[in-house]
Amino acid sequence: MKNYKHWRLEADQEPILWLFFDKQDASVNTMDHEVMKELSDIIDNLAMDKGYKEYKAVVIASAKKNGFIAGADITQFSEFKESHEAIELLREGQQIFDKIENLTQTTVALIDGFCLGGGLELALACRYRVAEDGSKTRLGLPEVKLGIHPGWGGTVRLPRLIGAPQALNMILSGHTVTGKAAAKLGLVDVAVPRRHLVAAAKYYALKSIELKPRKKNVIHKLMDYKLSRTLLALYLRKKLNEKVSAEHYPAPFQAIDNWEQLGVEGNAPMEREAETCGKLFLSETSQNLVRVFFLQERLKSLAKESLFTPKRVHVVGAGTMGGDIAAWCALQGLYVTLQDRESQLIAPAIKRAYQLFKEKLKEPYLIQKAMDRLVPDITGLGIPRADVIIEAIFEDLTAKQALFQSLEKQAKPQAILATNTSSIELDAINSVMQTPARLVGIHFFNPVSKMLLVEIVKGDRTATNIIENAIAFTRKIDRLPLLVKSSPGFLVNRILMPYLLESVAMLDEGIPAPVIDKAMLDFGMPMGPITLADTVGLDVCLSVATYLGRSLDDTIVPTKLAALVKQGYLGRKTGKGFYEYTKAGKQIKKFKPDLYTKPLEEISERLVSRLVDESFACLRDGVVSDADLLDAGMIFGTGFAPFRGGPMHYAKTIANKSIK
């Protein structure tokens, strides 16, 4: 058998050919020009029976332990100068997968671990798919998160296989599903424990003649009619418009258009898929979302060489932040003790943790295992055994100093001592400690289960190895670490607070809250600034604003903010802030933004300029080391419109456009 650089063919006695993908000099299987060219050559040889006549089946699998195929190699995206180059590459990929689909041999995709993008499109071209049934196996088409839609046949083959409603739900959201969920959808033929994967693959490879062919159900058949497609497309666009705009995120809307107009039968849908996807590659949205992807990869790569492997975490403070940090750590497989003064203070955190585990884990036995890893600890018995100790009490310098004086006496010497403070400088806290070098900031954002960013705060006295271990811990719990200097507000709060205060100042000027929020939603923010202030808590906003004002010589606090806090109206948590809320926490809006006659762009430009100005100030002060990291912090820490590439990148883009 011919030797290939990235693929390996092996034969067994069944007789089955096993085609293993093992990309050379790469930790993860991704598909590029060379990989696809080799695959095409292999499939051609199989089709022409060159030395493979006796083999009746081909099983395609990964030779790497960390997953099947992660999709296309995204570094190739920057190579396209014209859309026709991308379209040509996409058509070539489609044709290679067509050849797999047309092989006379039975083809089986053996999926263990991630199977994403082009990897799933390859699997869809196989006759059968078997998958590992654990939670680490994920299948999906996440291309919309890069500003494109699937381009190697995914928008055609997936609806053909599982029906348009379920397929379009996956394509438009970019969400992934587990192997077990994929089996329920019909995306894979069977999901089994890892130890049974090979046997399952062999079964489908050798018993294909005996297996009944998959038939279209009634819904699948209905979706072949143009009227049905039009009605579903109307519904999908309406739901999509509630979340994103076609101007900012054109890819999912384009996928709907393609399906509505051409369906999934014949060659035309494939050609349209390649054409529209190829054009999206060169859109500003796609280029910026690819930039965001690489920013994320940069944060993920930090502390890769660290040998620190924490197993036990102790959290002091069972409030919203502390309780949710503890729950997230337990969800990620760590043993966690959660401390507060009384059991009734810990109980709400345990209740929220159960809801999180139920949402994320689904299976009762997995939920129970996670609950067993989260232990209430009133007396602090977990302190001496913990590898990481996180303080998450109220923002008071004296209280934090006293706590860390106590903790460093009880903690083992190599344990990380971390504070979740959102604004107090580390060198003020560690000034009373015997070993100030041990203190590091590990600052989470609310809600912990959704916000990817964690600021790793370095004080002047913080030891380098402690910083590295804190970063390694953050990656261990599947969060993105960003190293920031200990300075007032660190990075995210320092940039965010002037933006929020400016929006509240607009309220004092008579601009209605829904108008301000709509202006920023139209800009691309995930939440308006007034709603964000209510969600964070007006007391928290006032406290941070006052602290930053003293530290940065800017003491202007909007009148309305101070007045509401004085009256006890603290936002969503009290049922009233800038908005009023139902008992279920739903916002009550009493003014329609459409009644406002002035341009909303004036509002968004003013607010964004405030945010950008503070971003430049943070760079000048060395809060982070470069503009890319600042952009990453604001995107993953606040949800700053990802399709704009971050505040610094946005400012640069606007400057370049004005020059032209």
BATI-243348 format. One line per field, with one value per residue (C-alpha): residue in three letters; y, x, z; residue number from 0. Coordinates in steps of 0.25 Angstrom, whole numbers, plus 5000, padded with zeros to 4 digits. Layout:
<rs>
rest = (ALA ...)
v = (Y ...)
u = (X ...)
w = (Z ...)
nr = (NUM ...)
</rs>
This chain:
<rs>
rest = (MET LYS ASN TYR LYS HIS TRP ARG LEU GLU ALA ASP GLN GLU PRO ILE LEU TRP LEU PHE PHE ASP LYS GLN ASP ALA SER VAL ASN THR MET ASP HIS GLU VAL MET LYS GLU LEU SER ASP ILE ILE ASP ASN LEU ALA MET ASP LYS GLY TYR LYS GLU TYR LYS ALA VAL VAL ILE ALA SER ALA LYS LYS ASN GLY PHE ILE ALA GLY ALA ASP ILE THR GLN PHE SER GLU PHE LYS GLU SER HIS GLU ALA ILE GLU LEU LEU ARG GLU GLY GLN GLN ILE PHE ASP LYS ILE GLU ASN LEU THR GLN THR THR VAL ALA LEU ILE ASP GLY PHE CYS LEU GLY GLY GLY LEU GLU LEU ALA LEU ALA CYS ARG TYR ARG VAL ALA GLU ASP GLY SER LYS THR ARG LEU GLY LEU PRO GLU VAL LYS LEU GLY ILE HIS PRO GLY TRP GLY GLY THR VAL ARG LEU PRO ARG LEU ILE GLY ALA PRO GLN ALA LEU ASN MET ILE LEU SER GLY HIS THR VAL THR GLY LYS ALA ALA ALA LYS LEU GLY LEU VAL ASP VAL ALA VAL PRO ARG ARG HIS LEU VAL ALA ALA ALA LYS TYR TYR ALA LEU LYS SER ILE GLU LEU LYS PRO ARG LYS LYS ASN VAL ILE HIS LYS LEU MET ASP TYR LYS LEU SER ARG THR LEU LEU ALA LEU TYR LEU ARG LYS LYS LEU ASN GLU LYS VAL SER ALA GLU HIS TYR PRO ALA PRO PHE GLN ALA ILE ASP ASN TRP GLU GLN LEU GLY VAL GLU GLY ASN ALA PRO MET GLU ARG GLU ALA GLU THR CYS GLY LYS LEU PHE LEU SER GLU THR SER GLN ASN LEU VAL ARG VAL PHE PHE LEU GLN GLU ARG LEU LYS SER LEU ALA LYS GLU SER LEU PHE THR PRO LYS ARG VAL HIS VAL VAL GLY ALA GLY THR MET GLY GLY ASP ILE ALA ALA TRP CYS ALA LEU GLN GLY LEU TYR VAL THR LEU GLN ASP ARG GLU SER GLN LEU ILE ALA PRO ALA ILE LYS ARG ALA TYR GLN LEU PHE LYS GLU LYS LEU LYS GLU PRO TYR LEU ILE GLN LYS ALA MET ASP ARG LEU VAL PRO ASP ILE THR GLY LEU GLY ILE PRO ARG ALA ASP VAL ILE ILE GLU ALA ILE PHE GLU ASP LEU THR ALA LYS GLN ALA LEU PHE GLN SER LEU GLU LYS GLN ALA LYS PRO GLN ALA ILE LEU ALA THR ASN THR SER SER ILE GLU LEU ASP ALA ILE ASN SER VAL MET GLN THR PRO ALA ARG LEU VAL GLY ILE HIS PHE PHE ASN PRO VAL SER LYS MET LEU LEU VAL GLU ILE VAL LYS GLY ASP ARG THR ALA THR ASN ILE ILE GLU ASN ALA ILE ALA PHE THR ARG LYS ILE ASP ARG LEU PRO LEU LEU VAL LYS SER SER PRO GLY PHE LEU VAL ASN ARG ILE LEU MET PRO TYR LEU LEU GLU SER VAL ALA MET LEU ASP GLU GLY ILE PRO ALA PRO VAL ILE ASP LYS ALA MET LEU ASP PHE GLY MET PRO MET GLY PRO ILE THR LEU ALA ASP THR VAL GLY LEU ASP VAL CYS LEU SER VAL ALA THR TYR LEU GLY ARG SER LEU ASP ASP THR ILE VAL PRO THR LYS LEU ALA ALA LEU VAL LYS GLN GLY TYR LEU GLY ARG LYS THR GLY LYS GLY PHE TYR GLU TYR THR LYS ALA GLY LYS GLN ILE LYS LYS PHE LYS PRO ASP LEU TYR THR LYS PRO LEU GLU GLU ILE SER GLU ARG LEU VAL SER ARG LEU VAL ASP GLU SER PHE ALA CYS LEU ARG ASP GLY VAL VAL SER ASP ALA ASP LEU LEU ASP ALA GLY MET ILE PHE GLY THR GLY PHE ALA PRO PHE ARG GLY GLY PRO MET HIS TYR ALA LYS THR ILE ALA ASN LYS SER ILE LYS)
v = (5000 5014 5023 5036 5048 5050 5037 5023 5011 4998 4985 4974 4960 4963 4969 4984 4995 5005 5019 5027 5042 5046 5060 5061 5071 5075 5072 5073 5067 5079 5079 5087 5086 5075 5067 5068 5065 5052 5048 5050 5041 5030 5031 5030 5018 5011 5015 5009 4996 4998 4987 4988 4979 4969 4980 4982 4993 5005 5011 5025 5028 5037 5032 5044 5042 5056 5055 5052 5064 5079 5084 5092 5098 5113 5118 5116 5127 5138 5133 5136 5150 5148 5140 5131 5125 5121 5116 5108 5101 5099 5092 5083 5079 5076 5067 5059 5056 5053 5042 5037 5036 5029 5018 5004 5000 5002 5014 5016 5028 5025 5037 5038 5052 5065 5064 5078 5086 5079 5067 5065 5068 5057 5048 5052 5047 5033 5023 5020 5028 5022 5031 5030 5033 5041 5056 5059 5054 5067 5068 5080 5091 5103 5111 5122 5126 5129 5138 5127 5115 5101 5100 5085 5080 5082 5090 5080 5066 5069 5073 5061 5052 5058 5067 5082 5087 5080 5082 5097 5098 5093 5100 5114 5113 5106 5098 5084 5071 5059 5046 5041 5053 5051 5037 5042 5052 5041 5049 5036 5022 5018 5023 5013 5013 5015 5001 4996 5006 4997 4986 4995 5000 4986 4983 4994 4991 4976 4976 4987 4978 4973 4987 4994 5007 5019 5025 5039 5042 5050 5063 5061 5059 5071 5080 5076 5085 5100 5105 5097 5103 5117 5116 5110 5120 5132 5126 5124 5138 5143 5135 5139 5154 5153 5150 5155 5165 5161 5173 5168 5153 5150 5135 5129 5137 5133 5118 5120 5127 5116 5105 5112 5115 5102 5091 5080 5071 5071 5079 5093 5094 5089 5099 5111 5106 5108 5121 5128 5122 5126 5141 5141 5137 5151 5159 5168 5160 5147 5153 5159 5146 5139 5149 5146 5131 5133 5143 5131 5121 5131 5131 5116 5114 5121 5112 5100 5095 5096 5084 5089 5080 5085 5075 5082 5096 5103 5115 5125 5133 5126 5138 5139 5139 5130 5120 5120 5119 5107 5100 5103 5096 5084 5083 5082 5070 5077 5074 5087 5091 5104 5112 5123 5126 5118 5107 5115 5124 5112 5106 5115 5113 5098 5099 5108 5098 5086 5094 5097 5082 5078 5087 5083 5069 5063 5049 5047 5039 5050 5061 5053 5051 5066 5069 5059 5068 5080 5080 5091 5094 5104 5102 5102 5088 5088 5099 5091 5081 5091 5093 5106 5115 5126 5138 5143 5151 5165 5177 5182 5183 5181 5168 5163 5166 5159 5147 5145 5146 5134 5126 5127 5121 5109 5106 5097 5104 5101 5105 5117 5128 5136 5147 5150 5164 5173 5186 5186 5185 5173 5180 5187 5173 5166 5177 5170 5156 5148 5143 5154 5147 5136 5145 5146 5151 5141 5150 5143 5150 5149 5139 5130 5118 5127 5137 5131 5141 5141 5152 5147 5159 5161 5170 5176 5165 5153 5142 5137 5123 5126 5134 5122 5113 5122 5122 5107 5106 5115 5106 5094 5099 5102 5117 5128 5134 5148 5154 5168 5178 5180 5194 5201 5193 5184 5184 5180 5188 5200 5201 5197 5206 5220 5214 5210 5224 5231 5223 5227 5242 5241 5237 5250 5257 5252 5241 5229 5216 5207 5216 5216 5201 5199 5208 5199 5186 5192 5194 5179 5178 5166 5175 5190 5198 5201 5187 5183 5192 5187 5173 5176 5183 5198 5197 5190 5200 5211 5205 5202 5216 5223 5214 5217 5231 5233 5225 5231 5245 5245 5246 5249 5240 5242 5247 5237 5225 5231 5234 5220 5213 5222 5218 5203 5201 5193 5187 5173 5167 5176 5177 5191 5199 5208 5198 5190 5175 5164 5154 5145 5155 5160 5174 5183 5194 5206 5213 5209 5213 5215 5227 5234 5243 5246 5237 5225 5225 5238 5231 5218 5227 5235 5222 5215 5226 5227 5212 5213 5225 5217 5205 5214 5219 5205 5202 5214 5210 5195 5189 5178 5176 5179 5183 5169 5164 5176 5173 5159 5163 5172 5162 5150 5158 5167 5162 5174 5172 5160 5163 5177 5170 5177 5192 5195 5187 5195 5208 5205 5200 5213 5221 5214 5216 5231 5232 5225)
u = (5000 5005 5010 5004 5009 4995 4988 4990 4983 4983 4976 4970 4965 4950 4954 4953 4962 4964 4968 4974 4976 4988 4992 5008 5014 5000 4994 4980 4974 4971 4968 4977 4981 4991 4982 4971 4980 4984 4970 4966 4977 4973 4959 4962 4971 4959 4949 4958 4961 4976 4981 4968 4958 4956 4952 4938 4938 4946 4946 4951 4956 4966 4980 4980 4975 4969 4958 4953 4955 4954 4950 4958 4971 4967 4981 4977 4966 4976 4981 4969 4970 4958 4945 4947 4959 4951 4939 4949 4955 4941 4936 4949 4945 4931 4936 4945 4934 4925 4935 4934 4919 4920 4930 4925 4931 4923 4929 4928 4932 4937 4936 4943 4944 4941 4936 4934 4932 4939 4941 4926 4924 4934 4926 4913 4919 4920 4909 4909 4914 4917 4921 4926 4914 4922 4921 4934 4930 4924 4918 4914 4916 4921 4925 4915 4924 4935 4925 4923 4913 4918 4924 4928 4913 4909 4897 4892 4895 4891 4877 4876 4880 4872 4862 4863 4857 4868 4879 4876 4876 4890 4895 4889 4894 4907 4904 4910 4903 4908 4910 4897 4889 4894 4889 4875 4875 4879 4892 4900 4895 4899 4906 4913 4924 4938 4942 4931 4934 4943 4932 4921 4929 4932 4917 4913 4924 4921 4906 4902 4894 4886 4883 4870 4873 4869 4856 4850 4840 4827 4834 4846 4837 4829 4841 4844 4832 4835 4823 4828 4842 4837 4828 4840 4849 4840 4840 4855 4858 4849 4855 4869 4866 4863 4878 4886 4885 4887 4896 4906 4905 4900 4905 4893 4883 4890 4889 4874 4873 4880 4872 4859 4862 4868 4865 4875 4873 4882 4895 4890 4890 4904 4909 4901 4907 4921 4918 4912 4921 4933 4928 4926 4941 4945 4934 4939 4930 4938 4951 4949 4942 4955 4963 4955 4957 4972 4971 4964 4975 4986 4979 4977 4992 4997 5003 5003 5017 5012 5013 5003 4991 4981 4971 4965 4959 4954 4945 4943 4930 4917 4910 4907 4921 4927 4916 4917 4932 4931 4920 4928 4941 4933 4926 4940 4944 4951 4948 4942 4940 4931 4932 4923 4919 4906 4900 4888 4897 4903 4890 4886 4899 4897 4883 4889 4900 4890 4883 4896 4900 4886 4886 4901 4902 4887 4890 4886 4898 4907 4899 4901 4916 4917 4909 4918 4930 4924 4924 4919 4930 4926 4939 4949 4954 4957 4967 4980 4977 4974 4983 4976 4969 4960 4954 4941 4936 4930 4939 4945 4960 4961 4953 4961 4974 4969 4965 4978 4986 4978 4978 4993 4995 4986 4989 5000 5012 5010 4995 4991 4985 4975 4966 4954 4954 4948 4955 4964 4979 4987 4998 4988 4983 4996 5003 4999 5003 5016 5018 5012 5018 5007 4995 4990 4977 4968 4956 4944 4932 4917 4911 4923 4917 4916 4927 4940 4950 4957 4967 4980 4984 4999 5003 5017 5021 5014 5023 5025 5022 5009 5005 5008 5000 4988 4988 4989 4978 4969 4972 4969 4955 4953 4954 4962 4973 4977 4989 4987 4995 4989 4983 4970 4959 4969 4965 4951 4944 4953 4949 4934 4931 4933 4925 4914 4915 4914 4901 4895 4899 4891 4879 4881 4881 4867 4870 4861 4868 4862 4867 4881 4881 4875 4886 4897 4889 4889 4904 4906 4907 4900 4893 4890 4898 4886 4882 4896 4897 4884 4889 4902 4895 4895 4902 4913 4914 4914 4925 4934 4931 4935 4947 4952 4949 4958 4969 4968 4965 4951 4940 4928 4917 4903 4892 4882 4891 4894 4879 4875 4885 4881 4866 4870 4867 4879 4875 4870 4873 4863 4852 4855 4867 4867 4857 4846 4845 4835 4837 4843 4853 4847 4850 4838 4840 4830 4836 4837 4851 4844 4837 4851 4854 4869 4879 4883 4897 4900 4898 4906 4918 4918 4918 4928 4938 4937 4941 4952 4958 4959 4965 4976 4978 4980 4990 4998 4998 5002 4990 4992 5004 4998 4985 4982 4981 4972 4963 4962 4959 4948 4942 4942 4940 4929 4924 4929 4923 4932 4929 4936 4949 4950 4951 4965 4963 4950 4957 4968 4958 4950 4963 4967 4953 4954 4967 4962)
w = (5000 4997 5008 5011 5019 5027 5024 5027 5021 5029 5025 5035 5033 5031 5020 5024 5020 5032 5027 5039 5038 5046 5042 5042 5052 5057 5071 5065 5051 5042 5027 5018 5003 5005 5014 5004 4992 4998 5002 4988 4983 4993 4989 4974 4976 4984 4973 4962 4971 4970 4980 4988 4980 4992 5002 5003 5013 5018 5032 5033 5047 5054 5059 5069 5083 5085 5074 5060 5051 5056 5043 5032 5035 5038 5035 5021 5022 5020 5007 4999 4991 4982 4985 4973 4980 4992 4983 4975 4987 4993 4980 4980 4995 4991 4979 4988 4998 4986 4982 4996 4995 4982 4986 4984 4997 5009 5017 5032 5040 5054 5062 5076 5081 5073 5059 5054 5042 5030 5039 5040 5025 5022 5032 5025 5012 5018 5017 5033 5045 5059 5070 5085 5094 5105 5107 5101 5087 5080 5066 5059 5048 5055 5043 5046 5057 5047 5038 5028 5026 5023 5009 5007 5006 5020 5017 5007 5013 5027 5024 5014 5026 5038 5032 5030 5044 5052 5042 5040 5055 5056 5044 5048 5063 5061 5073 5075 5080 5088 5081 5089 5084 5070 5070 5075 5063 5053 5051 5054 5053 5067 5079 5088 5099 5094 5097 5087 5076 5067 5068 5064 5052 5048 5049 5040 5030 5029 5031 5022 5012 5023 5029 5024 5016 5024 5019 5018 5029 5026 5030 5022 5010 5013 5013 4998 4994 4992 5000 5012 5011 5009 5022 5030 5025 5029 5043 5044 5039 5050 5061 5056 5055 5070 5073 5061 5049 5035 5033 5045 5043 5028 5028 5035 5027 5014 5018 5020 5006 4999 5005 5003 4988 4984 4995 4996 4983 4971 4968 4969 4984 4985 4975 4982 4995 4990 4983 4995 5005 4996 4996 5011 5013 5009 5017 5028 5038 5034 5035 5049 5054 5049 5056 5069 5067 5067 5079 5087 5082 5087 5101 5101 5098 5111 5121 5112 5118 5133 5141 5151 5152 5163 5168 5180 5181 5193 5191 5203 5201 5196 5190 5175 5170 5180 5179 5164 5164 5173 5164 5151 5157 5162 5148 5142 5150 5162 5177 5183 5197 5199 5212 5218 5232 5232 5225 5221 5213 5206 5202 5191 5184 5185 5179 5167 5165 5164 5153 5146 5146 5142 5130 5126 5129 5126 5131 5146 5150 5144 5152 5165 5163 5161 5173 5181 5177 5183 5198 5208 5218 5229 5238 5226 5227 5212 5214 5217 5206 5195 5183 5180 5190 5184 5193 5188 5199 5199 5194 5207 5208 5223 5222 5211 5218 5231 5223 5215 5228 5233 5220 5218 5232 5229 5214 5209 5204 5189 5189 5181 5189 5180 5181 5172 5175 5164 5167 5179 5176 5180 5187 5197 5201 5201 5209 5222 5218 5222 5208 5199 5187 5188 5185 5171 5166 5159 5154 5149 5142 5144 5140 5143 5134 5122 5122 5117 5121 5135 5138 5144 5152 5155 5167 5168 5178 5172 5169 5154 5157 5164 5152 5143 5152 5153 5137 5137 5147 5138 5126 5135 5137 5122 5124 5116 5125 5122 5130 5134 5143 5157 5155 5158 5152 5145 5130 5128 5139 5136 5122 5124 5136 5128 5117 5127 5134 5121 5117 5131 5129 5116 5125 5133 5120 5117 5107 5110 5115 5104 5093 5099 5100 5086 5080 5086 5082 5068 5069 5072 5087 5093 5104 5105 5115 5124 5125 5128 5139 5145 5143 5150 5161 5163 5176 5170 5159 5169 5178 5166 5160 5173 5175 5161 5162 5174 5168 5154 5158 5152 5162 5153 5157 5150 5159 5155 5159 5173 5175 5172 5181 5192 5190 5190 5176 5172 5158 5154 5168 5175 5164 5161 5156 5143 5139 5146 5146 5148 5160 5149 5146 5132 5129 5127 5117 5117 5105 5090 5084 5071 5076 5078 5066 5066 5060 5069 5063 5071 5084 5080 5074 5087 5096 5088 5087 5102 5103 5092 5099 5112 5104 5099 5113 5118 5107 5111 5126 5122 5128 5117 5108 5095 5087 5083 5097 5101 5089 5094 5108 5104 5094 5104 5117 5112 5099 5091 5077 5072 5057 5060 5065 5078 5082 5077 5064 5062 5065 5055 5044 5046 5044 5032 5026 5028 5022 5009)
nr = (0 1 2 3 4 5 6 7 8 9 10 11 12 13 14 15 16 17 18 19 20 21 22 23 24 25 26 27 28 29 30 31 32 33 34 35 36 37 38 39 40 41 42 43 44 45 46 47 48 49 50 51 52 53 54 55 56 57 58 59 60 61 62 63 64 65 66 67 68 69 70 71 72 73 74 75 76 77 78 79 80 81 82 83 84 85 86 87 88 89 90 91 92 93 94 95 96 97 98 99 100 101 102 103 104 105 106 107 108 109 110 111 112 113 114 115 116 117 118 119 120 121 122 123 124 125 126 127 128 129 130 131 132 133 134 135 136 137 138 139 140 141 142 143 144 145 146 147 148 149 150 151 152 153 154 155 156 157 158 159 160 161 162 163 164 165 166 167 168 169 170 171 172 173 174 175 176 177 178 179 180 181 182 183 184 185 186 187 188 189 190 191 192 193 194 195 196 197 198 199 200 201 202 203 204 205 206 207 208 209 210 211 212 213 214 215 216 217 218 219 220 221 222 223 224 225 226 227 228 229 230 231 232 233 234 235 236 237 238 239 240 241 242 243 244 245 246 247 248 249 250 251 252 253 254 255 256 257 258 259 260 261 262 263 264 265 266 267 268 269 270 271 272 273 274 275 276 277 278 279 280 281 282 283 284 285 286 287 288 289 290 291 292 293 294 295 296 297 298 299 300 301 302 303 304 305 306 307 308 309 310 311 312 313 314 315 316 317 318 319 320 321 322 323 324 325 326 327 328 329 330 331 332 333 334 335 336 337 338 339 340 341 342 343 344 345 346 347 348 349 350 351 352 353 354 355 356 357 358 359 360 361 362 363 364 365 366 367 368 369 370 371 372 373 374 375 376 377 378 379 380 381 382 383 384 385 386 387 388 389 390 391 392 393 394 395 396 397 398 399 400 401 402 403 404 405 406 407 408 409 410 411 412 413 414 415 416 417 418 419 420 421 422 423 424 425 426 427 428 429 430 431 432 433 434 435 436 437 438 439 440 441 442 443 444 445 446 447 448 449 450 451 452 453 454 455 456 457 458 459 460 461 462 463 464 465 466 467 468 469 470 471 472 473 474 475 476 477 478 479 480 481 482 483 484 485 486 487 488 489 490 491 492 493 494 495 496 497 498 499 500 501 502 503 504 505 506 507 508 509 510 511 512 513 514 515 516 517 518 519 520 521 522 523 524 525 526 527 528 529 530 531 532 533 534 535 536 537 538 539 540 541 542 543 544 545 546 547 548 549 550 551 552 553 554 555 556 557 558 559 560 561 562 563 564 565 566 567 568 569 570 571 572 573 574 575 576 577 578 579 580 581 582 583 584 585 586 587 588 589 590 591 592 593 594 595 596 597 598 599 600 601 602 603 604 605 606 607 608 609 610 611 612 613 614 615 616 617 618 619 620 621 622 623 624 625 626 627 628 629 630 631 632 633 634 635 636 637 638 639 640 641 642 643 644 645 646 647 648 649 650 651 652 653 654 655 656 657 658 659)
</rs>
